[in-house]
Amino acid sequence: MFRIALRASTSLHNAARQCLKVQAGAITAVRNSHGHQETDEEFDNRYVKHFERTDIDGWEIRKAMNDLSGEDLVPEPRIIIAALKACRRVNDYALAVRYLESVQWKCGGEKKKIWPWLLQEIKPTLDELGVLTPEEMGYDKPELALKSVYDM
């Protein structure tokens, strides 16, 4: 009986190995190796158009924001404005604030230079939509932080 189970197990193992075998030449495509190279203007227009869609939902907004976060760039103010207006259309205030936090994070070590300029550019839209910045909400300071024992 044990011999039959062992033989069945070996046959199953061999069949699984054959099914999972990867052909050497099957996976050779390289991303961005050919085709049309998108200019910065086309890139910006693509995201602005995506956020300006009237039938956009929260999932699609999050997906586009996640894709933007994965890029090696800080989004242009017009992309940020379009994203904030899309958040307003789906009535998701929290997503708008989290996106602003994400943009701040994308500024990296140059936050003191880039973020004030971005804020100056998007401030009219923030006022129009009634969205507060993370600093205005106090998100830049820890809420429940304890005093240092050395300061007591």
N, C-alpha and C positions, 0 to 999 in steps of 0.2 A: 504494500500500500504506500509506504514511504517512497519507494522507487517511482511509482506512478506520479505522485505529487511533485517529486523532484524533476521528473521529465517535463511535466506540464509547466512548472515554474521556469525551467530553462528555456522552453519554447516561447513562453510569453516574454521572457527577458530579451531573447534574440529578436522577436518581432518588434518589440518596443524600440530596441536599438536601431533597427532598420528604418522605422518610421521617423525617428528623431534625427537621423543622420542628415547633416547639412552638407549640401553640395558646395564644393569650393568656389565655383564661379557664380553661384547664385546671388551672393551678396557682395556686389562690387560697386554699387552706385555711390557716388560721392556728392554730398550736398553742395550746391552752388558751383558745380564744376563747369556748367555751360548754361546757355540761355540768357535771357534778358536780365541785366543788372538794374535793380530799382534805384532811382535817384532819391535823394533826401526828400525832395518835394513830393514825389510820387508816394513815398513811404508815409509822409505826414498826411497827404490827401486820402490815402487808403484808410488810415485809422480814423480820421475826422469823418469820412463818409460812413464808416462802420458805426461810430457812436451816434451819428445823426439819423440813423434809421428809425423810422417811427414804430416799427414792429419789434424792436429790440427788447429782450427780456434780461433779467438779472444775471442769468447764467452766461449769456453772450457778453455782457458787460464785463463780468469777472474774468472770462476767458481772454478777452482782448487786453484787459489790464494785466493779467498774468503774462501774456505773451510780450507785452511792452516791458514788463519788469525783467523778463529774461534777456532782453536786448542790452547791448553795451552802450547805452545812451540815457540821457535825461530827456523826457518827452518835451516837445515844444509847447509853449503856452496854449496854442490853439488846440492841440490834442487834449491837454488837460481840461480846457474849457468845455470842449465837446463831451469829454467823459463825465464831467460834473453835471452837465445838462442832461445827459443820459441817465445818470443816477436820479436826478430830479424827476424825470419822466416816469421811472419805475418806482418812485417814492422810497428811495433807499438812502437815507441820510447817513447811516453808519458806513455804508460803502464809500460814500463821497469822502468822509473824514479819513477812513483807512487808506483810500487812494492818495490823499494828500500826504499821509505819513509815508506811504511807499515812495512817493516822488521825493520827499525829503531824504529818505534813505538812499535813493539813487544818486543824490548829489554827492554822497561820499565825503571825502576830505575837503572838498570845495564847497561845502554847504554854506559857509559864511559868505561866499561870493555869489553862488548861483541862487540859493533859496530866496534872498531878499529881492533879487530881480524877478524871479518867477512870481513871487507873491505880489509884487507891484503890478505885473501884467495881468494876473488873474483876479486881483482884489475886486474890481467892478463886478465880475461875475459872481464871486463869493457873496458880495453884498446883495446882488439881485436875487440870488437863490436862498439867501439866509443861512449860508453854511459858514460855520466858525472854523478857524484854523486850529490845529492841535494845540498851539501855544495859547490861544484865546480860551480854550477849554481846560487848560491846565494839564494837558497830557504830557508836557515836557518835564513835569516835576512828579516825583513819586508821591502817591496819595497817602500811603500809610507808612512812610519811612520813619524809622526811629532816629532820634537824635544820637549823635555819636557819644559814646560814654566819656570821651575826652572833653566834650563840650558841656557836660552837666555840672 
